[in-house]
Amino acid sequence: MMQKLLLAVIALGLWADAAAHLIQPALAQRLTPSSLESSVDGIARDLHALVAGTSGCTNKKICD
């Protein structure tokens, strides 16, 4: 009996977690165009720093 109750609680928790993602809009949908643009600009800066080798990367296989 206890095992069935535990499995039911786990199933309910997993269902609630999946339902929460369906109810909430995705991050890109919640962002305004200006904040989305600043996020994309930040990603572009980080990518450029990684490619240019100025990000303080210590992994010699990908940073040299």
DRENPA-3360 file (N, C-alpha, C; in nm, 2 decimals, always signed):
BEGIN
1 = MMQKLLLA = +0.08/-0.12/+0.00/+0.00/+0.00/+0.00/+0.09/+0.13/+0.00 ~ +0.19/+0.12/+0.08/+0.28/+0.24/+0.09/+0.35/+0.26/-0.04 ~ +0.39/+0.16/-0.11/+0.46/+0.17/-0.23/+0.37/+0.23/-0.34 ~ +0.24/+0.19/-0.34/+0.15/+0.25/-0.44/+0.13/+0.40/-0.41 ~ +0.12/+0.44/-0.28/+0.10/+0.58/-0.25/+0.23/+0.66/-0.29 ~ +0.34/+0.60/-0.26/+0.47/+0.67/-0.30/+0.48/+0.69/-0.45 ~ +0.44/+0.59/-0.53/+0.44/+0.60/-0.67/+0.34/+0.70/-0.72 ~ +0.23/+0.71/-0.66/+0.12/+0.80/-0.69/+0.17/+0.95/-0.67;
9 = VIALGLWA = +0.24/+0.97/-0.56/+0.29/+1.10/-0.52/+0.40/+1.14/-0.62 ~ +0.48/+1.05/-0.66/+0.59/+1.08/-0.76/+0.53/+1.11/-0.89 ~ +0.43/+1.03/-0.93/+0.36/+1.06/-1.06/+0.29/+1.19/-1.06 ~ +0.23/+1.23/-0.95/+0.16/+1.36/-0.94/+0.26/+1.47/-0.95 ~ +0.37/+1.45/-0.88/+0.48/+1.56/-0.89/+0.53/+1.57/-1.03 ~ +0.56/+1.47/-1.10/+0.61/+1.47/-1.24/+0.50/+1.54/-1.33 ~ +0.38/+1.50/-1.31/+0.27/+1.56/-1.39/+0.26/+1.71/-1.36 ~ +0.27/+1.75/-1.23/+0.26/+1.90/-1.20/+0.38/+1.97/-1.26;
17 = DAAAHLIQ = +0.50/+1.91/-1.26/+0.62/+1.98/-1.32/+0.60/+2.00/-1.47 ~ +0.55/+1.89/-1.53/+0.52/+1.91/-1.68/+0.41/+2.01/-1.71 ~ +0.31/+2.01/-1.63/+0.20/+2.11/-1.65/+0.25/+2.25/-1.63 ~ +0.34/+2.27/-1.53/+0.39/+2.41/-1.51/+0.46/+2.46/-1.63 ~ +0.53/+2.38/-1.70/+0.60/+2.42/-1.82/+0.50/+2.46/-1.93 ~ +0.39/+2.39/-1.93/+0.29/+2.42/-2.04/+0.21/+2.55/-2.01 ~ +0.20/+2.58/-1.88/+0.13/+2.70/-1.84/+0.21/+2.82/-1.85 ~ +0.34/+2.81/-1.81/+0.43/+2.93/-1.82/+0.47/+2.95/-1.96;
25 = PALAQRLT = +0.48/+3.08/-2.01/+0.54/+3.10/-2.14/+0.69/+3.08/-2.14 ~ +0.74/+3.05/-2.26/+0.89/+3.03/-2.27/+0.96/+3.16/-2.24 ~ +1.08/+3.15/-2.20/+1.16/+3.27/-2.17/+1.16/+3.37/-2.28 ~ +1.17/+3.33/-2.41/+1.18/+3.42/-2.52/+1.04/+3.49/-2.54 ~ +0.94/+3.42/-2.50/+0.80/+3.48/-2.52/+0.78/+3.59/-2.41 ~ +0.84/+3.57/-2.29/+0.83/+3.67/-2.18/+0.91/+3.79/-2.20 ~ +1.02/+3.78/-2.28/+1.11/+3.90/-2.29/+1.06/+4.00/-2.39 ~ +1.08/+4.13/-2.36/+1.05/+4.23/-2.45/+1.16/+4.24/-2.56;
33 = PSSLESSV = +1.13/+4.30/-2.67/+1.23/+4.31/-2.78/+1.36/+4.37/-2.73 ~ +1.36/+4.47/-2.65/+1.48/+4.53/-2.61/+1.56/+4.44/-2.51 ~ +1.50/+4.37/-2.42/+1.57/+4.28/-2.34/+1.62/+4.16/-2.41 ~ +1.54/+4.11/-2.51/+1.58/+4.00/-2.60/+1.71/+4.04/-2.68 ~ +1.70/+4.16/-2.73/+1.82/+4.21/-2.80/+1.94/+4.22/-2.72 ~ +1.93/+4.27/-2.59/+2.04/+4.27/-2.50/+2.09/+4.13/-2.47 ~ +2.00/+4.04/-2.46/+2.05/+3.90/-2.43/+2.12/+3.84/-2.55 ~ +2.08/+3.87/-2.67/+2.15/+3.82/-2.79/+2.28/+3.89/-2.80;
41 = DGIARDLH = +2.29/+4.02/-2.77/+2.42/+4.09/-2.77/+2.51/+4.03/-2.67 ~ +2.47/+4.00/-2.55/+2.55/+3.93/-2.45/+2.61/+3.80/-2.50 ~ +2.52/+3.72/-2.56/+2.57/+3.59/-2.61/+2.67/+3.61/-2.72 ~ +2.65/+3.71/-2.81/+2.74/+3.74/-2.92/+2.88/+3.79/-2.86 ~ +2.88/+3.87/-2.75/+3.00/+3.91/-2.69/+3.08/+3.79/-2.63 ~ +3.00/+3.71/-2.56/+3.06/+3.59/-2.50/+3.12/+3.50/-2.60 ~ +3.05/+3.48/-2.71/+3.10/+3.39/-2.81/+3.23/+3.45/-2.88 ~ +3.22/+3.58/-2.90/+3.34/+3.65/-2.96/+3.46/+3.64/-2.87;
49 = ALVAGTSG = +3.44/+3.66/-2.74/+3.55/+3.65/-2.64/+3.60/+3.50/-2.64 ~ +3.52/+3.41/-2.65/+3.56/+3.27/-2.65/+3.65/+3.24/-2.78 ~ +3.60/+3.28/-2.89/+3.67/+3.26/-3.02/+3.80/+3.34/-3.02 ~ +3.80/+3.46/-2.97/+3.92/+3.54/-2.97/+4.02/+3.50/-2.87 ~ +3.98/+3.42/-2.77/+4.07/+3.37/-2.67/+4.09/+3.47/-2.56 ~ +4.00/+3.57/-2.54/+4.02/+3.67/-2.44/+3.93/+3.65/-2.32 ~ +3.87/+3.53/-2.30/+3.77/+3.50/-2.20/+3.83/+3.44/-2.07 ~ +3.96/+3.43/-2.07/+4.03/+3.37/-1.96/+4.02/+3.22/-1.96;
57 = CTNKKICD = +3.99/+3.16/-2.07/+3.97/+3.02/-2.08/+4.11/+2.95/-2.06 ~ +4.10/+2.84/-1.98/+4.22/+2.77/-1.95/+4.23/+2.63/-2.02 ~ +4.13/+2.60/-2.10/+4.13/+2.48/-2.17/+4.21/+2.50/-2.30 ~ +4.33/+2.44/-2.31/+4.42/+2.47/-2.42/+4.37/+2.40/-2.55 ~ +4.28/+2.30/-2.54/+4.23/+2.23/-2.66/+4.14/+2.32/-2.74 ~ +4.06/+2.41/-2.67/+3.96/+2.49/-2.74/+4.00/+2.64/-2.74 ~ +4.09/+2.68/-2.66/+4.12/+2.82/-2.65/+4.24/+2.87/-2.73 ~ +4.32/+2.77/-2.77/+4.45/+2.82/-2.85/+4.42/+2.82/-3.00;
% end
